[in-house]
Amino acid sequence: MTPTAHFLSGWLVANCGGANRRDRAIITVAAVLPDLDGFGYFPEMLTQNRDVPIAWYSNWHHVLFHNGLSGLVCAGLALLLARKHWRTALLALAAFHVHLMMDLAGSKGPDGDHWAIPYLLPFTDAWQWTWSGQWALDSWANRLIGVAMLALTVLLARRRGFSPFEIVSAKADRAFVGLLRRGSSHAPQPEQDTDVKPPMNADTRR
Ligand SMILES: [Zn+2]
């Protein structure tokens, strides 16, 4: 599927337990990382009419980073960088694998080619994920899934008080959430770490 769809899927996984802005960003990025191996798209497109085109996209996309080892590296980086180390690492690993499942479901090429996931590379390509029901990358199903994920993202932002904009700018995030909540009884909330317990009140301290 498209990087935008993967981004939204990562954000939704991050909403399942990403405790703070930083960790949610890490989980979301983990869902997009496999497509870094699509770096050859533009060089290949620009040289397709040459006698010897640069075939980096054909050779490396769905090969370099669409495998289990890359998922483990991704989870390891999340473990190092996150505040809630283990929880974020597990969610990053989940987001990474949601990416693989989405590609498995809806990434059939325009020539009818089924994309396979060579999960055990670089050790062996003997076991590849394939699914005979795989639909086309530009199909209505992918558009429907994209719209559904976007709608859920907006609903969550309105309800929880943070959106994907927080990854790049807290100010833009507040403005977006404020716009969604305009006219509602929700008031914009500052970011809270969901694991931080509220202070005890005077009665419980006694
Ligand atoms: Zn992919």
Residues whose N, C-alpha, C, O or C-beta is under 5 A from the ligand:
A	BS01	ZN	P34 D35 D103
